[in-house]
Amino acid sequence: MSQAFVQGGPVIPAPPAVPAAPPQRIDRMALVAVSAVLFGTFTSLLNFKLTDIGIADLGGALGVSSEQASWINTAYAVAEAAAVPAVVWLRMTISPAPVLLVSAAMFTILSLLAPFSPSLSVLLTDQALRGLTAGALIPMTYGVIMRNLPQNRRIYALSFYALISAFTPSLSVYVEAVVMEQLSWQYLFWLNVIPGALVVFATAAALKWDPVKFVRLRRPDLFGLLTLSLGIAALVAALYEGEELDWLHSGLINGLLLSSLLLLSAFVVHSILHPNPMVDLRILTQRNAILALSVTFIARFATMSTAMAIPEFLIWTHGYTALETGPLFVATSLPALVLAPCVAWLCYRIDPRNLVVFGAIVYGIGVMMCIHLTNAWTGNEFMIPMLVQSVGSAFLAVPVMVVVSEDITFPQIAWISTWVHIVRTTGTAMATAAIGALLRVREQVQSDLLGQHVQAGAANVQGRLDGTAGALSSGLQTTDASRQAVELLAQTVQREAYVLASSDTLFVIALIVLAAAISGLLMKKTPLPGRFF
């Protein structure tokens, strides 16, 4: 036995060696359960915008206008958003397993039946029910990961959970384009059947069923649940249909916005006064929670905005199809997926706040690289900026999940998963509304500004018209050639106005993303063993 001697004193025995803590092992069934819910989340999010391109075919099959058919996507999004508060309460009452099992089974059955809908009303009902079941799958994922994986492993699952939300919007466009090109619109629904069935079987086999907490059934906070769910539903419906119905010029949009304001205000007041609210607002008073949710919202807004603005530019200026823009987005999203586990590993070695700031700056730089675009830009010119954005998104999405996950107590898991999904859903809806409106408004402004330099009778304008008419005069009468020359000049002005509007829109997106860096700087240090640079 080793001994330590103190000069002039008695012999003091050395303290016994402390055995090293055994490494935390992952139960195989827990890994199956986590994989199942991640796959279910991926499938649910993939459906969020899956019918955009096929909306004309869906409308044609049902004999309705494009304006009526637009509600097919809206019904899914509204129901998914409205389901979240109730699902979290169910999770806390009867455990995740039965909720996930029933939701995945219903989602699969409804996806199978959707193409057989005889009318728009039936399909809208089916879509709403599919949205409700998807709204049950997504927020459950966070809780299952936190509950079934040890701390040194859950960070890797959370990294993929964070990036699934960023990756799927781009992938859904490509998947939809391939389905519409190779198969038919019915397969937009049927492709969910096999993944849904796999989630059902994996959930049934791997997740443990907790006993029902009957005490939570005695006095449920139904008022808080209904005001929050209906308020979010009204807001999401207004944001998705606002551009189609001309915003505040529509009585329906005004009614939806006013209803949302009143319902959400009632929810806030009620939650503050209620001793045990169904959805707790108090977690939003925690500094890291509210800042992390802000970063999550900004990241979702930016991802959806660029996923809309860049394809719209390529489609409008070069006639790209979704099938042609899809591979660009899929290829440039791969770095984020590859980097996800690496960034998760870094979160335990570098302060996650630094990684959030770094990710926001890199993503913002990637967007800023696009603001000097011209009408000659094709997919090749967007490749490098989008790769930079992909790198930034990994450093932005993963650390913020670590910050919020390591700074909450176990009972708060359900609440934070609720707010994360609400923020992502509203971020998607606001991006859809804001980018469409911003592009339209800036195009009008730029068109007016360009029009001031294209005055009828001006020497340079007339010279261009004469030159174009001369080139077109072969085989045409002089009046026809002159008319076509004027039309071509108008198309050129409109094209350049759209190019400038796209540049303005991307600049706004870059500024919004850089605001996430400020949120990262304001976060407090988490209990992780990270350090500042």
Backbone torsions as a table, in degrees:
resi	resn	phi	psi	omega
1	MET	NA	131.1	178.0
2	SER	-73.2	144.2	-179.2
3	GLN	-130.9	151.0	175.2
4	ALA	-109.8	136.3	-177.8
5	PHE	-111.5	135.1	175.0
6	VAL	-105.0	125.3	-175.2
7	GLN	-56.4	124.4	178.7
8	GLY	77.2	10.8	-177.2
9	GLY	-132.2	-177.4	-178.3
10	PRO	-73.8	164.1	177.6
11	VAL	-75.9	130.8	-179.1
12	ILE	-112.8	121.0	-178.7
13	PRO	-69.6	147.1	178.8
14	ALA	-70.0	145.1	178.3
15	PRO	-65.2	148.0	-179.9
16	PRO	-64.3	145.2	179.8
17	ALA	-66.8	138.7	178.3
18	VAL	-87.1	121.7	-178.3
19	PRO	-65.3	143.2	179.5
20	ALA	-66.4	142.6	179.6
21	ALA	-65.8	132.2	180.0
22	PRO	-64.8	144.7	179.0
23	PRO	-63.0	142.0	179.9
24	GLN	-72.7	128.0	-178.6
25	ARG	-103.0	152.6	-179.9
26	ILE	-100.5	124.4	174.2
27	ASP	-65.7	134.6	-175.4
28	ARG	-62.0	-39.5	-179.7
29	MET	-68.0	-33.6	175.6
30	ALA	-64.2	-38.6	178.2
31	LEU	-65.8	-38.9	175.9
32	VAL	-62.5	-42.7	-179.5
33	ALA	-63.1	-45.0	179.5
34	VAL	-64.2	-43.0	178.3
35	SER	-61.4	-38.0	-179.1
36	ALA	-65.1	-46.1	-178.0
37	VAL	-71.0	-32.7	175.1
38	LEU	-64.5	-41.4	178.2
39	PHE	-65.6	-40.0	177.6
40	GLY	-64.2	-40.5	176.8
41	THR	-63.0	-43.1	178.3
42	PHE	-59.6	-45.8	-179.9
43	THR	-64.4	-41.4	-179.6
44	SER	-64.5	-45.5	-179.4
45	LEU	-68.2	-32.6	178.4
46	LEU	-61.7	-31.1	-178.7
47	ASN	-80.0	-10.0	-172.3
48	PHE	-58.9	-42.0	-179.8
49	LYS	-124.6	24.1	-169.9
50	LEU	-71.2	-22.0	-175.9
51	THR	-103.0	16.6	-179.2
52	ASP	-61.7	-52.6	-176.1
53	ILE	-69.9	-38.5	-176.6
54	GLY	-83.2	10.4	-175.7
55	ILE	-63.8	-34.5	178.8
56	ALA	-66.5	-41.3	178.8
57	ASP	-67.6	-38.5	176.9
58	LEU	-62.9	-45.2	178.3
59	GLY	-62.8	-40.3	178.7
60	GLY	-65.2	-40.3	179.9
61	ALA	-65.1	-30.8	-178.8
62	LEU	-97.2	-5.9	178.7
63	GLY	70.8	38.7	179.8
64	VAL	-125.1	165.2	-179.6
65	SER	-76.1	166.3	179.1
66	SER	-65.5	-32.4	178.2
67	GLU	-64.8	-41.6	177.0
68	GLN	-69.7	-38.9	-178.6
69	ALA	-67.8	-23.2	-180.0
70	SER	-62.0	-22.6	179.5
71	TRP	-71.9	-10.4	178.7
72	ILE	-64.1	-44.7	176.1
73	ASN	-71.3	-40.5	-177.2
74	THR	-62.3	-40.7	-179.6
75	ALA	-59.9	-41.2	179.1
76	TYR	-65.0	-47.4	-176.8
77	ALA	-65.6	-42.4	-178.9
78	VAL	-64.1	-45.6	-178.7
79	ALA	-66.2	-38.3	178.9
80	GLU	-62.6	-44.4	179.7
81	ALA	-65.4	-41.1	-176.8
82	ALA	-69.2	-24.2	-174.6
83	ALA	-76.2	-23.7	-168.2
84	VAL	-58.2	-51.5	-177.6
85	PRO	-58.2	-44.3	-179.3
86	ALA	-65.0	-36.0	-178.3
87	VAL	-66.1	-41.2	180.0
88	VAL	-64.6	-39.0	176.4
89	TRP	-63.4	-41.6	177.5
90	LEU	-62.1	-41.0	179.5
91	ARG	-59.9	-40.0	-178.7
92	MET	-76.7	-14.9	-176.1
93	THR	-100.3	-46.5	-174.6
94	ILE	-121.5	12.9	176.9
95	SER	77.6	158.0	-175.2
96	PRO	-67.9	-34.1	-169.9
97	ALA	-55.7	-56.0	-178.9
98	PRO	-65.4	-33.3	179.0
99	VAL	-64.7	-46.8	179.3
100	LEU	-64.9	-41.8	-177.6
101	LEU	-62.8	-49.4	-179.3
102	VAL	-66.1	-41.5	-178.5
103	SER	-63.9	-46.8	-179.5
104	ALA	-64.4	-39.3	179.6
105	ALA	-65.8	-45.6	179.4
106	MET	-65.0	-40.2	178.3
107	PHE	-60.2	-41.7	-179.7
108	THR	-66.4	-45.9	-178.9
109	ILE	-64.8	-43.5	-179.3
110	LEU	-66.3	-35.7	176.4
111	SER	-65.6	-35.3	177.8
112	LEU	-68.1	-37.0	-174.7
113	LEU	-86.1	-22.0	-172.6
114	ALA	-52.7	-46.4	-178.2
115	PRO	-64.2	-14.7	-179.7
116	PHE	-91.1	7.4	-178.9
117	SER	-63.3	126.8	-176.9
118	PRO	-80.6	-14.8	-177.2
119	SER	-150.1	168.2	179.5
120	LEU	-63.4	-40.2	-178.4
121	SER	-62.1	-38.9	178.8
122	VAL	-67.5	-42.9	179.6
123	LEU	-65.5	-39.5	177.8
124	LEU	-62.8	-39.5	176.5
125	THR	-63.4	-43.7	177.8
126	ASP	-61.4	-44.4	179.8
127	GLN	-63.6	-39.7	179.1
128	ALA	-63.7	-41.9	178.6
129	LEU	-67.9	-37.5	174.8
130	ARG	-62.8	-40.6	177.8
131	GLY	-63.3	-39.4	177.9
132	LEU	-62.2	-43.5	-179.6
133	THR	-69.7	-36.8	175.9
134	ALA	-65.4	-37.9	176.6
135	GLY	-63.7	-21.0	175.6
136	ALA	-82.7	-32.7	-176.8
137	LEU	-72.4	-44.6	-168.8
138	ILE	-67.4	-52.8	-177.9
139	PRO	-68.1	-19.4	177.9
140	MET	-68.4	-27.0	-174.1
141	THR	-59.0	-45.9	-177.7
142	TYR	-58.9	-47.4	-178.9
143	GLY	-64.5	-38.9	180.0
144	VAL	-64.9	-41.3	178.4
145	ILE	-63.0	-48.6	-177.0
146	MET	-64.4	-30.5	-173.9
147	ARG	-88.1	-30.7	-170.1
148	ASN	-104.6	-9.8	-178.8
149	LEU	-116.4	144.1	174.8
150	PRO	-68.4	161.6	-173.5
151	GLN	-58.4	-39.2	-176.5
152	ASN	-76.4	-1.2	178.0
153	ARG	-119.3	-27.7	-174.8
154	ARG	-65.3	-24.5	-177.8
155	ILE	-62.5	-32.0	-179.8
156	TYR	-73.2	-38.7	176.1
157	ALA	-66.8	-39.2	178.1
158	LEU	-64.6	-31.4	179.0
159	SER	-65.1	-41.3	177.4
160	PHE	-72.3	-35.0	175.9
161	TYR	-60.2	-41.0	179.5
162	ALA	-67.7	-39.7	-174.7
163	LEU	-82.5	-22.6	176.1
164	ILE	-56.9	-40.8	-179.5
165	SER	-64.2	-33.8	-178.4
166	ALA	-82.1	-30.0	-172.5
167	PHE	-84.0	-34.2	-171.2
168	THR	-67.7	-33.3	179.2
169	PRO	-57.9	-42.6	178.8
170	SER	-69.7	-41.2	-178.5
171	LEU	-66.8	-35.9	-177.4
172	SER	-63.3	-36.2	178.3
173	VAL	-62.7	-44.4	-178.6
174	TYR	-68.5	-43.6	179.0
175	VAL	-60.1	-44.0	180.0
176	GLU	-62.9	-41.4	-179.9
177	ALA	-63.3	-41.9	179.4
178	VAL	-64.9	-43.4	-180.0
179	VAL	-62.1	-45.3	-178.9
180	MET	-67.6	-30.3	-179.2
181	GLU	-79.1	-42.2	-172.6
182	GLN	-97.0	-27.7	-174.8
183	LEU	-122.9	-119.3	179.1
184	SER	-155.3	170.9	-175.0
185	TRP	-62.7	-25.6	-179.8
186	GLN	-60.1	-32.0	-177.7
187	TYR	-73.9	-11.8	172.4
188	LEU	-61.0	-28.5	177.0
189	PHE	-95.2	-42.1	-174.1
190	TRP	-68.4	-23.3	-179.4
191	LEU	-67.5	-10.1	178.1
192	ASN	-85.7	-11.1	-171.3
193	VAL	-66.5	-50.5	-178.1
194	ILE	-66.0	-48.7	176.2
195	PRO	-58.3	-40.7	179.6
196	GLY	-62.7	-42.0	178.9
197	ALA	-64.1	-39.0	177.9
198	LEU	-62.9	-40.3	178.2
199	VAL	-63.9	-39.6	178.8
200	VAL	-60.3	-50.5	-176.7
201	PHE	-66.3	-42.1	-179.4
202	ALA	-66.2	-39.8	179.0
203	THR	-65.6	-44.2	179.9
204	ALA	-62.7	-35.1	-176.2
205	ALA	-83.9	-31.1	-167.1
206	ALA	-106.7	-31.5	-174.6
207	LEU	-86.6	136.9	177.7
208	LYS	-84.4	145.7	179.8
209	TRP	-95.3	122.8	177.4
210	ASP	-86.6	155.1	175.2
211	PRO	-65.9	147.8	-179.5
212	VAL	-69.5	133.6	177.6
213	LYS	-90.9	87.0	-174.4
214	PHE	-63.9	-23.8	-179.3
215	VAL	-62.5	-28.3	-179.5
216	ARG	-78.8	-9.6	178.9
217	LEU	-89.4	-9.3	-174.3
218	ARG	-72.5	-52.0	-177.2
219	ARG	-129.9	69.9	179.1
220	PRO	-68.1	143.9	-179.7
221	ASP	-83.1	74.3	-175.2
222	LEU	-67.5	-34.2	-179.7
223	PHE	-64.0	-45.3	178.1
224	GLY	-63.6	-40.4	179.0
225	LEU	-62.5	-48.1	-175.9
226	LEU	-69.1	-42.1	-178.6
227	THR	-65.2	-40.8	178.8
228	LEU	-68.3	-47.5	-177.7
229	SER	-63.3	-49.0	-178.2
230	LEU	-69.9	-33.7	177.6
231	GLY	-64.7	-44.0	177.5
232	ILE	-66.1	-41.3	-179.7
233	ALA	-60.4	-44.3	179.9
234	ALA	-64.6	-39.8	179.4
235	LEU	-65.0	-46.9	-179.0
236	VAL	-63.5	-41.4	178.4
237	ALA	-61.7	-42.5	179.2
238	ALA	-64.1	-41.7	-178.5
239	LEU	-68.0	-37.4	-178.7
240	TYR	-75.5	-33.3	-176.1
241	GLU	-101.7	-3.7	-175.9
242	GLY	-59.6	-46.6	-178.3
243	GLU	-66.1	-38.2	-179.7
244	GLU	-67.4	-35.2	-175.6
245	LEU	-103.2	11.9	175.4
246	ASP	66.8	39.4	169.9
247	TRP	48.7	-122.1	-170.8
248	LEU	-72.0	-3.4	173.2
249	HIS	-82.5	-3.8	179.8
250	SER	-106.1	129.5	177.4
251	GLY	-64.6	-34.3	179.5
252	LEU	-64.3	-45.5	-179.5
253	ILE	-64.6	-42.7	177.5
254	ASN	-60.0	-42.7	179.6
255	GLY	-64.9	-41.1	179.2
256	LEU	-65.2	-43.9	-179.9
257	LEU	-65.1	-42.8	179.3
258	LEU	-65.4	-42.2	178.7
259	SER	-62.0	-42.0	179.2
260	SER	-62.0	-44.0	-179.8
261	LEU	-61.1	-46.6	-178.5
262	LEU	-66.3	-44.4	-177.8
263	LEU	-66.1	-44.8	-179.3
264	LEU	-69.2	-34.2	176.0
265	SER	-65.0	-42.5	177.6
266	ALA	-63.0	-37.9	178.8
267	PHE	-63.9	-43.5	-178.6
268	VAL	-62.7	-48.5	-179.3
269	VAL	-62.2	-44.6	-178.8
270	HIS	-63.3	-41.8	-177.8
271	SER	-67.7	-33.3	178.4
272	ILE	-68.8	-38.1	-175.9
273	LEU	-85.8	-25.3	-174.9
274	HIS	-75.8	135.2	-178.7
275	PRO	-70.3	-27.3	-178.5
276	ASN	-142.6	72.2	-176.1
277	PRO	-67.8	152.5	-179.1
278	MET	-68.3	-38.1	175.3
279	VAL	-120.5	113.8	-170.7
280	ASP	-82.6	128.2	176.3
281	LEU	-86.3	-15.5	-171.8
282	ARG	-64.6	-26.0	178.6
283	ILE	-64.2	-24.2	179.5
284	LEU	-74.2	-9.9	175.1
285	THR	-83.7	-10.3	177.0
286	GLN	-77.4	131.9	-172.4
287	ARG	-57.6	-52.5	-177.9
288	ASN	-67.2	-33.5	-179.2
289	ALA	-64.3	-49.5	-177.2
290	ILE	-68.8	-36.2	178.4
291	LEU	-70.5	-39.3	178.1
292	ALA	-65.2	-39.8	176.6
293	LEU	-65.6	-34.0	176.3
294	SER	-63.6	-43.9	178.4
295	VAL	-65.0	-40.6	178.0
296	THR	-60.3	-43.8	178.1
297	PHE	-62.3	-46.0	-178.4
298	ILE	-63.5	-43.4	-179.8
299	ALA	-62.5	-43.5	179.4
300	ARG	-65.6	-43.4	179.2
301	PHE	-60.1	-46.2	-177.7
302	ALA	-66.6	-42.9	-179.4
303	THR	-62.2	-46.7	179.7
304	MET	-67.8	-35.5	-178.7
305	SER	-65.7	-47.8	178.9
306	THR	-68.0	-33.2	177.5
307	ALA	-67.5	-16.6	175.7
308	MET	-97.9	-47.0	-171.3
309	ALA	-67.1	-43.0	-176.3
310	ILE	-70.3	-47.5	175.5
311	PRO	-61.2	-37.7	178.0
312	GLU	-60.9	-39.7	178.1
313	PHE	-62.9	-47.3	-178.6
314	LEU	-66.4	-37.4	178.4
315	ILE	-67.8	-42.5	-174.4
316	TRP	-74.2	-41.0	-173.6
317	THR	-90.0	-28.8	-174.8
318	HIS	-125.4	2.2	177.9
319	GLY	70.8	25.6	176.8
320	TYR	-61.3	151.9	170.9
321	THR	-102.9	166.6	177.5
322	ALA	-61.4	-31.0	178.7
323	LEU	-67.0	-27.2	179.6
324	GLU	-86.5	-32.1	179.0
325	THR	-81.7	-25.6	-176.9
326	GLY	-57.0	-51.9	-179.1
327	PRO	-58.0	-32.5	177.8
328	LEU	-61.2	-45.9	-178.2
329	PHE	-72.6	-36.7	179.0
330	VAL	-66.3	-45.6	-178.6
331	ALA	-63.4	-41.1	-178.0
332	THR	-79.5	-8.9	175.5
333	SER	-88.6	-17.3	-176.6
334	LEU	-61.2	-39.1	178.3
335	PRO	-56.1	-36.2	179.4
336	ALA	-63.8	-41.3	179.9
337	LEU	-67.6	-38.0	179.3
338	VAL	-69.7	-38.1	-176.9
339	LEU	-77.5	-19.2	-173.3
340	ALA	-52.0	-53.9	179.6
341	PRO	-66.5	-30.0	178.0
342	CYS	-66.8	-42.9	178.3
343	VAL	-66.1	-38.8	176.4
344	ALA	-60.2	-42.0	177.1
345	TRP	-62.7	-39.7	-179.5
346	LEU	-66.7	-27.3	-176.2
347	CYS	-62.8	-21.9	177.4
348	TYR	-94.4	3.8	-178.3
349	ARG	-125.6	-22.9	176.8
350	ILE	-128.3	140.7	-179.4
351	ASP	-53.9	123.2	-178.3
352	PRO	-56.8	-27.2	178.5
353	ARG	-61.8	-39.1	177.5
354	ASN	-63.8	-38.1	-179.8
355	LEU	-67.5	-37.2	176.2
356	VAL	-61.6	-47.3	179.8
357	VAL	-61.9	-45.1	179.2
358	PHE	-60.2	-45.8	-179.8
359	GLY	-62.4	-41.5	179.7
360	ALA	-63.9	-41.5	-179.6
361	ILE	-66.5	-44.4	-179.4
362	VAL	-64.1	-44.5	179.3
363	TYR	-62.7	-42.8	178.9
364	GLY	-61.4	-39.5	177.2
365	ILE	-63.5	-40.8	178.6
366	GLY	-60.9	-37.7	177.3
367	VAL	-72.8	-40.4	179.8
368	MET	-62.1	-27.5	178.5
369	MET	-65.6	-14.0	-177.5
370	CYS	-97.9	-7.9	-168.9
371	ILE	-75.2	-14.2	178.0
372	HIS	-99.2	28.8	-179.3
373	LEU	-65.8	154.9	175.7
374	THR	-127.9	176.8	-179.9
375	ASN	-68.6	-10.0	179.6
376	ALA	-87.2	-8.2	-178.3
377	TRP	-68.8	131.2	173.8
378	THR	-118.4	-167.0	179.8
379	GLY	-61.5	-30.5	-179.4
380	ASN	-63.7	-39.9	-179.7
381	GLU	-67.9	-27.5	179.9
382	PHE	-84.0	-11.1	-172.4
383	MET	-59.3	-54.5	-176.6
384	ILE	-65.1	-47.8	176.7
385	PRO	-56.7	-37.8	-179.2
386	MET	-73.9	-30.3	173.2
387	LEU	-65.1	-39.8	176.7
388	VAL	-63.1	-42.3	177.2
389	GLN	-61.3	-38.5	-179.6
390	SER	-63.8	-42.8	176.9
391	VAL	-62.0	-45.5	179.6
392	GLY	-62.3	-37.4	-178.2
393	SER	-64.6	-34.9	177.7
394	ALA	-65.2	-43.4	-180.0
395	PHE	-74.8	-15.9	179.3
396	LEU	-91.3	-41.3	-172.9
397	ALA	-79.4	-42.4	-172.7
398	VAL	-71.7	-51.7	-177.7
399	PRO	-61.4	-32.3	-178.5
400	VAL	-67.9	-32.2	174.6
401	MET	-67.2	-35.1	177.9
402	VAL	-67.3	-44.7	-178.9
403	VAL	-58.4	-48.1	-176.2
404	VAL	-73.7	-30.5	-176.6
405	SER	-76.6	-35.0	-176.6
406	GLU	-88.7	-1.2	-176.7
407	ASP	-114.3	16.3	-180.0
408	ILE	-124.9	162.2	175.8
409	THR	-88.3	165.2	-177.5
410	PHE	-59.4	-43.0	179.3
411	PRO	-64.2	-18.7	-177.9
412	GLN	-85.5	-3.0	-178.2
413	ILE	-57.9	-44.9	-178.6
414	ALA	-62.8	-40.1	-177.5
415	TRP	-67.5	-44.6	-176.9
416	ILE	-67.8	-35.4	177.1
417	SER	-64.9	-33.7	175.9
418	THR	-62.3	-50.9	-175.5
419	TRP	-70.3	-33.6	176.6
420	VAL	-59.8	-45.6	-178.0
421	HIS	-72.3	-36.6	176.6
422	ILE	-62.2	-42.7	-180.0
423	VAL	-64.7	-42.1	179.2
424	ARG	-65.5	-41.3	-179.2
425	THR	-64.7	-47.8	179.1
426	THR	-68.1	-32.9	176.6
427	GLY	-62.8	-40.7	176.9
428	THR	-64.2	-46.3	-179.2
429	ALA	-64.1	-41.6	-179.6
430	MET	-68.9	-36.0	176.7
431	ALA	-64.2	-43.9	178.7
432	THR	-59.2	-43.9	-178.6
433	ALA	-72.9	-46.1	-172.9
434	ALA	-68.0	-43.2	-176.5
435	ILE	-68.8	-41.6	176.9
436	GLY	-61.4	-44.4	-179.8
437	ALA	-68.5	-41.7	-178.4
438	LEU	-65.1	-42.7	177.4
439	LEU	-61.1	-42.9	-178.9
440	ARG	-65.6	-45.4	-178.1
441	VAL	-67.4	-45.7	-179.1
442	ARG	-67.4	-32.0	176.1
443	GLU	-64.7	-40.7	177.8
444	GLN	-64.2	-43.3	179.7
445	VAL	-63.9	-47.7	-179.2
446	GLN	-66.1	-35.2	177.0
447	SER	-63.8	-41.5	177.3
448	ASP	-64.2	-41.2	-179.8
449	LEU	-66.6	-42.6	177.7
450	LEU	-66.4	-35.8	179.9
451	GLY	-62.6	-27.1	178.1
452	GLN	-66.4	-21.6	179.3
453	HIS	-99.2	1.3	179.2
454	VAL	-120.2	76.7	-177.1
455	GLN	-96.1	133.8	178.5
456	ALA	-60.5	132.0	178.9
457	GLY	92.6	-13.2	177.2
458	ALA	-64.2	146.4	-173.0
459	ALA	-60.4	-45.7	-177.2
460	ASN	-68.5	-37.1	179.2
461	VAL	-67.9	-46.1	-179.3
462	GLN	-64.3	-36.8	177.5
463	GLY	-62.4	-40.1	178.5
464	ARG	-67.1	-42.4	179.4
465	LEU	-63.6	-42.1	-179.9
466	ASP	-64.4	-41.8	179.4
467	GLY	-64.0	-42.9	179.2
468	THR	-66.8	-41.4	178.9
469	ALA	-63.6	-37.7	177.9
470	GLY	-64.1	-39.1	179.2
471	ALA	-68.8	-27.3	-179.1
472	LEU	-93.7	-4.7	-170.8
473	SER	-69.5	-19.4	-178.9
474	SER	-65.1	114.6	177.8
475	GLY	83.6	2.6	179.9
476	LEU	-124.3	152.0	172.9
477	GLN	-71.3	159.4	-175.9
478	THR	-60.3	-40.8	-178.6
479	THR	-66.9	-39.4	178.8
480	ASP	-66.8	-40.3	178.8
481	ALA	-65.0	-39.9	179.6
482	SER	-66.2	-40.6	179.8
483	ARG	-65.3	-42.4	178.3
484	GLN	-65.7	-35.1	177.5
485	ALA	-63.1	-41.1	177.2
486	VAL	-65.0	-41.6	179.5
487	GLU	-64.1	-40.7	179.0
488	LEU	-65.6	-38.3	177.6
489	LEU	-65.4	-40.9	178.4
490	ALA	-63.6	-40.1	178.6
491	GLN	-65.4	-36.9	178.1
492	THR	-64.7	-43.3	177.9
493	VAL	-62.5	-43.3	179.9
494	GLN	-64.4	-40.9	179.1
495	ARG	-63.3	-47.0	-179.3
496	GLU	-66.2	-33.9	176.1
497	ALA	-63.3	-39.3	179.0
498	TYR	-69.0	-38.0	177.5
499	VAL	-61.7	-45.9	178.8
500	LEU	-65.7	-37.6	177.8
501	ALA	-64.7	-39.4	177.5
502	SER	-64.3	-39.8	177.3
503	SER	-62.4	-45.3	178.4
504	ASP	-60.8	-41.8	-178.7
505	THR	-64.5	-44.1	179.4
506	LEU	-65.8	-34.0	177.0
507	PHE	-64.2	-41.6	177.4
508	VAL	-63.3	-41.9	178.5
509	ILE	-60.2	-42.8	-179.9
510	ALA	-61.6	-41.9	178.8
511	LEU	-64.4	-40.0	179.5
512	ILE	-64.6	-41.0	180.0
513	VAL	-64.0	-40.4	-179.3
514	LEU	-65.2	-21.3	174.8
515	ALA	-64.7	-25.3	177.1
516	ALA	-66.2	-29.6	177.3
517	ALA	-64.1	-37.3	178.0
518	ILE	-64.5	-41.9	177.1
519	SER	-60.9	-40.0	178.0
520	GLY	-62.8	-38.5	179.2
521	LEU	-67.4	-29.0	-176.8
522	LEU	-85.1	-11.3	-179.9
523	MET	-67.0	150.7	175.3
524	LYS	-91.5	159.5	-176.4
525	LYS	-65.1	136.2	178.2
526	THR	-86.8	165.7	178.9
527	PRO	-74.3	12.6	177.2
528	LEU	-74.9	155.5	-180.0
529	PRO	-81.1	42.3	178.2
530	GLY	-87.0	176.0	178.0
531	ARG	-150.3	156.5	177.3
532	PHE	-74.4	158.2	177.8
533	PHE	-61.1	NA	NA
